Amino acid sequence: MEQIVEKYQSISDRDRSFDKMFWQNAGIEAIFEAAWEMLQDYYLIRGKDASELRLQRTVEAFRRTQS
């Protein structure tokens, strides 16, 4: 069974310690999954093709820098 953790505060309260603690305890996989879900929601709301979702991008330019 999942544990539900909540904190109630006013919108003007800028204390983000609860958010930091929550995501640190959630772990990397949960953070990535939440970010991926937000990206999918963005595409759905904008009416974009979800098949465009990808993390890999092509390289447009490549050059050697002098050290």
Protein Blocks (a to p, Z undefined) as FASTA:
>chain_A
ZZdddddddfklmcfklmmmmmmmnommlmmmmmmmmmmmmmmmnopafklgcfbdcdfb
dcdddZZ
